[in-house]
Amino acid sequence: MPANIPYKTDKRIIIVSGHFGSGKTCVSVALALALKKAGKNVTVADLDIVNPYFRAADAEDLLTKNGILCINPEFANTNVDIPSLSANIQSIFATADSDRNSVAILDVGGDSGAAALGRFRHEIERIGYDMLFVASKYRPLTENAEMTVENIREIEVYSRLCVSHIVNNSNIGEETTLEYVENSFAYADEICRLSGLPEAFTSVVKRDFCDGLAKKYPTKNFFFIEDTTRKLF
């Protein structure tokens, strides 16, 4: 993969899962933009089917402006809270069969999104996929490795698919310091040890941290992720 892609993969489907508040949607958006910059034909499908939470649909203008196709639930960004999944999800599989340069990123929200994902399990397995689990030490219910691995296994049960990589997305937004990032390494390492899964990368929410961290920890992958979270106020 090109240097601006944070981990090596040749899969045409990348599933981004994680507990509520883990930052998985910011990871999805950043990955989509990086893959597009690397010359891939990118689609982002929002499978966060519970309407009130921040979702990939909120970044549709940014993604579309960069030539990325967006597939959103029918009632995304409305006041209608009805779990729904666009029939256009099926188009991802047809595209993957016809376009070897395509990559689809599926932004999966929680248990309900994972269960919806399970409907497409056979097609996803046929095409080939990575399933990233986005973890944050600084979020409730995933603040230790044991709880996080429990959540990973729940997502696998609901989706009937296997997580392939861990993403360490431990941050507290603009107040994140280098110390916060470095203090999350042992947490991520323990998740990998308990789950038997590799770490894809550690995301960094401040661009100026990346070079220093890469020099200090040359065996780790760092990936700058811009905060694209919708501001409520």
C-alpha positions as CSV (number, residue, x, y, z in Angstrom):
1,M,0.0,0.0,0.0
2,P,1.2,3.6,-0.5
3,A,2.9,5.3,2.4
4,N,-0.1,7.4,3.3
5,I,-2.2,4.3,4.1
6,P,-1.7,3.4,7.8
7,Y,-1.6,-0.4,7.4
8,K,-1.0,-2.9,4.7
9,T,-4.1,-4.5,3.2
10,D,-5.3,-5.7,-0.2
11,K,-8.9,-6.2,0.8
12,R,-11.7,-4.5,-1.1
13,I,-14.0,-4.3,2.0
14,I,-12.8,-2.7,5.2
15,I,-15.3,-2.9,8.1
16,V,-14.8,-0.3,10.9
17,S,-16.4,-1.4,14.1
18,G,-16.2,-0.3,17.7
19,H,-18.1,0.7,20.9
20,F,-20.2,3.9,20.9
21,G,-17.9,6.9,21.4
22,S,-14.7,5.1,20.2
23,G,-14.2,7.4,17.3
24,K,-14.8,4.7,14.6
25,T,-16.5,7.2,12.3
26,C,-13.6,9.6,12.3
27,V,-11.4,6.6,11.6
28,S,-13.7,5.6,8.7
29,V,-13.6,9.1,7.2
30,A,-9.8,9.4,7.5
31,L,-9.3,6.0,5.9
32,A,-11.6,6.8,3.1
33,L,-9.8,10.1,2.3
34,A,-6.3,8.4,2.5
35,L,-7.4,5.5,0.2
36,K,-8.9,8.0,-2.3
37,K,-5.6,10.0,-2.2
38,A,-3.8,6.8,-3.0
39,G,-5.8,6.3,-6.2
40,K,-8.5,3.9,-5.0
41,N,-12.2,4.2,-6.0
42,V,-13.8,4.5,-2.6
43,T,-17.3,4.0,-1.2
44,V,-18.3,4.7,2.4
45,A,-21.4,2.9,3.6
46,D,-23.0,4.0,6.8
47,L,-24.3,1.0,8.8
48,D,-24.8,3.0,12.0
49,I,-28.5,2.4,11.9
50,V,-29.4,4.1,15.2
51,N,-30.1,7.6,14.1
52,P,-29.1,10.0,17.0
53,Y,-25.4,9.3,17.1
54,F,-22.6,10.8,15.1
55,R,-22.3,8.8,11.8
56,A,-20.6,8.8,8.5
57,A,-23.6,10.5,6.9
58,D,-22.6,13.6,8.8
59,A,-19.4,13.8,6.7
60,E,-21.1,13.2,3.4
61,D,-20.3,16.7,2.1
62,L,-16.6,16.3,2.8
63,L,-16.5,12.8,1.3
64,T,-18.5,13.7,-1.8
65,K,-16.3,16.8,-2.4
66,N,-13.3,14.4,-2.5
67,G,-14.9,12.1,-5.0
68,I,-16.0,9.4,-2.5
69,L,-19.4,7.7,-3.0
70,C,-21.6,7.7,0.1
71,I,-24.3,5.2,0.9
72,N,-26.4,6.2,3.9
73,P,-29.5,4.8,5.7
74,E,-32.8,6.2,4.4
75,F,-33.4,8.3,7.5
76,A,-29.9,9.5,8.2
77,N,-29.8,13.1,9.5
78,T,-33.5,13.3,10.1
79,N,-35.6,13.2,13.3
80,V,-36.9,9.8,12.3
81,D,-35.3,7.2,14.5
82,I,-36.1,4.0,12.5
83,P,-33.4,1.5,11.9
84,S,-33.0,1.2,8.2
85,L,-30.4,0.0,5.7
86,S,-30.2,1.2,2.1
87,A,-30.7,-1.4,-0.6
88,N,-27.7,0.3,-2.2
89,I,-25.5,-1.7,0.1
90,Q,-25.8,-4.5,-2.4
91,S,-24.1,-2.4,-5.1
92,I,-20.9,-2.6,-3.1
93,F,-20.6,-6.3,-3.9
94,A,-21.2,-5.8,-7.6
95,T,-18.6,-3.0,-7.7
96,A,-16.1,-5.2,-5.9
97,D,-16.6,-7.9,-8.5
98,S,-16.2,-5.5,-11.5
99,D,-13.6,-3.1,-10.2
100,R,-10.4,-4.5,-8.7
101,N,-9.4,-0.9,-7.7
102,S,-12.4,-0.4,-5.5
103,V,-12.5,-0.2,-1.7
104,A,-15.6,-0.1,0.4
105,I,-15.5,1.1,4.0
106,L,-18.4,0.0,6.1
107,D,-18.9,2.1,9.2
108,V,-20.7,-0.2,11.6
109,G,-22.4,1.2,14.7
110,G,-22.6,-1.0,17.8
111,D,-24.5,-4.3,18.2
112,S,-27.4,-3.2,15.9
113,G,-25.1,-2.2,13.1
114,A,-23.1,-5.4,13.5
115,A,-26.3,-7.5,13.4
116,A,-27.3,-5.7,10.2
117,L,-23.9,-6.4,8.8
118,G,-24.4,-10.1,9.4
119,R,-27.1,-10.1,6.7
120,F,-24.4,-9.6,4.1
121,R,-21.9,-12.0,5.7
122,H,-21.6,-14.5,2.8
123,E,-21.0,-11.8,0.2
124,I,-18.4,-10.1,2.5
125,E,-16.6,-13.3,3.1
126,R,-16.6,-14.2,-0.6
127,I,-15.0,-10.9,-1.6
128,G,-12.6,-10.7,1.3
129,Y,-12.5,-8.2,4.1
130,D,-10.6,-6.6,7.0
131,M,-12.6,-5.9,10.2
132,L,-11.0,-3.2,12.3
133,F,-12.1,-2.7,15.9
134,V,-11.5,0.8,17.1
135,A,-10.7,1.0,20.8
136,S,-10.2,3.9,23.2
137,K,-8.8,3.8,26.7
138,Y,-10.6,7.0,27.5
139,R,-14.2,5.9,26.8
140,P,-16.6,4.3,29.2
141,L,-17.0,0.5,28.9
142,T,-13.7,0.1,27.0
143,E,-11.3,1.7,29.5
144,N,-9.5,-1.6,30.1
145,A,-8.4,-4.4,27.9
146,E,-10.6,-7.1,29.3
147,M,-13.8,-5.1,28.8
148,T,-12.7,-4.2,25.3
149,V,-12.0,-7.8,24.3
150,E,-15.5,-8.7,25.6
151,N,-16.9,-6.0,23.3
152,I,-14.9,-7.4,20.3
153,R,-16.4,-10.9,20.9
154,E,-19.9,-9.4,21.1
155,I,-19.4,-7.6,17.8
156,E,-18.2,-10.9,16.2
157,V,-21.2,-12.8,17.5
158,Y,-23.7,-10.2,16.2
159,S,-22.0,-9.8,12.8
160,R,-21.0,-13.4,12.4
161,L,-17.7,-12.1,11.1
162,C,-14.2,-12.0,12.6
163,V,-12.3,-8.9,13.7
164,S,-8.9,-8.9,12.0
165,H,-7.1,-5.8,13.5
166,I,-7.1,-3.4,16.4
167,V,-7.0,0.3,16.0
168,N,-5.8,2.3,19.1
169,N,-7.8,5.5,18.9
170,S,-7.3,6.6,22.5
171,N,-7.6,10.4,22.7
172,I,-9.6,13.1,24.4
173,G,-10.0,15.4,21.4
174,E,-8.2,18.7,21.3
175,E,-7.0,18.3,24.9
176,T,-5.0,15.2,23.9
177,T,-1.3,15.4,24.9
178,L,1.6,13.2,23.9
179,E,1.4,11.7,27.3
180,Y,-2.2,10.6,26.7
181,V,-1.2,8.9,23.5
182,E,1.9,7.2,25.0
183,N,-0.1,6.1,28.1
184,S,-2.5,4.1,25.8
185,F,0.2,1.9,24.3
186,A,0.2,-0.7,27.1
187,Y,-3.6,-0.8,26.9
188,A,-3.5,-1.5,23.2
189,D,-0.8,-4.1,23.6
190,E,-2.8,-5.9,26.2
191,I,-5.9,-6.0,23.9
192,C,-3.7,-7.5,21.2
193,R,-2.3,-10.1,23.6
194,L,-5.7,-11.1,25.0
195,S,-7.4,-11.2,21.6
196,G,-4.6,-12.6,19.5
197,L,-5.1,-9.8,17.0
198,P,-2.5,-7.4,15.5
199,E,-2.6,-3.6,15.9
200,A,-3.2,-1.9,12.5
201,F,-2.2,1.5,13.7
202,T,-2.5,4.1,16.5
203,S,-4.4,7.2,15.4
204,V,-3.2,10.6,16.4
205,V,-5.5,13.6,16.5
206,K,-2.8,16.2,16.3
207,R,-0.7,16.2,13.1
208,D,2.4,17.6,14.8
209,F,2.6,14.6,17.1
210,C,3.1,12.1,14.3
211,D,6.7,12.7,13.3
212,G,8.0,12.7,16.8
213,L,6.1,9.5,17.7
214,A,7.3,7.7,14.6
215,K,10.9,8.5,15.4
216,K,10.5,7.4,19.0
217,Y,8.5,4.3,18.3
218,P,9.7,3.1,14.8
219,T,7.9,-0.3,15.0
220,K,4.5,1.3,15.4
221,N,2.2,2.7,12.7
222,F,0.8,6.2,13.4
223,F,-2.0,7.8,11.4
224,F,-3.2,11.4,11.7
225,I,-7.0,11.5,12.0
226,E,-8.7,14.9,11.7
227,D,-11.6,15.4,14.1
228,T,-14.6,15.3,11.7
229,T,-17.2,14.9,14.5
230,R,-20.3,17.0,14.1
231,K,-20.4,19.8,16.6
232,L,-23.6,19.8,18.5
233,F,-23.2,23.4,19.9
